[in-house]
Amino acid sequence: MTRLIVVDATPYGPEPSGTMRRAVELMRRLPALMPDDVFEMHWANDGATAPEDLVADNLVHARVDVSCRGGIWRWRARQKQLLRRHWHAPFTHLLVDYGPVIRPDSVKSIVTVHDLRFLHGYGGPARRMYGRLGYGRLLRRSAQVVAVSPSVSVELCSFYGLKNADIPRVVGNAPADVFTPPAEPVERSGALVVGRDEPRKARAAAVSAAEQAGFALEVVDDNHDDASLANAYRHAQWLLAPSLLEGYHMPVVEALACGTPVLASDIPPHRDLVEAGAKGICLVPRPTEENGTLIWPEAAARLREAPPTEIALPPGKSWDASAEAMAALIKATDPG
């Protein structure tokens, strides 16, 4: 039986993001792992564009009339579009981030949850209200829920009371192939922080810690190309990861893959990596606010000490392994 699988890429804006990277890396591999099935990937009219090399005989890309900026309105527009698409040309499976879920009687939806920021005061009021009042029903209507880290899975179960068959499966992220240690020894200096300037990323805390410790700090938005970003990791003495909330923190694993130690806030997704066997992550209490300013004194104190010398990703961390796990989940949802 051929599965007709729609992949929703409409949430991804034109700027690089961890969620888009995950979708692209998985779709580089899933068509080859499932050669008898057909994938149809939908992109927003003002959002990200499929990479030129994201091609396969059983992969089709389509632009749809919806904005990636729409939030809850994009979600509702996609619900209507997908219902119409299924009515005119039925498909069997739907891969989405956070939803929507349509026709659970005939479409097997796999919902990927990257984080639960709407439960922690981030995002607009409509998203926060829906996350607290309606999201649990959507999760139970899906054929499978995927969490990007163990801590996201635990939080989903705790808040929404998921259990037994509803417990989310963990399919993690991984660094792209370009993120590798330097080919030859290099002189490392200063600290690096990577990520968008938004409240949960707490970039100001990294600036405060570096200044207090007398460290030069390079601040890099995550819209740099991978080669430039890998080069920045390879020449940094530390990556600073002060986030207050993450689901899975891509710069942390990218830095480790480049042989760079990480000084990170002690939050669940960072602990997940340590517990999975990552080497070279130093956890300190997360930043706090003082007189309206984020401070991170524990990080400043640790910066004054020597960085760890043993750096390693958790065992088995690769996009190939993640794609194989996702392929197995899709096949497991097949009614036939």
Buried (B, 14 or more C-beta within 10 A) or exposed (E): EEBBBBBBBBBBBEEBBBBBBBBBBBBBBBBEBBEEBBBBBBBBEBBBEBEEEBEBEBBBBEBBEBBBEBBBEBBEBBBEBBBEBBEEEEBBBBBBBBBBBBBBEEBBBBBBBBBBBBBBEBBEEEBBEBBEEEBBEBBBBBBBBBBBBBBBBBBBBEBBEBEEEBBBBBBBBBBBEBBBBBEEEEEBEEBBBBBEEEEBBBBBBBBBBBEBBEBEBBBBEBEBEBEEBBBBBBBBBBBBBBBBBBBBBBBBBBBBBBBBBBBBBEBBBBBBBBEBEBBBBBBBEBBBEEEEEBBBBBBBEBBEEEBBEEBBBBEEBBBEBBBBBBBEBBEEBEEE
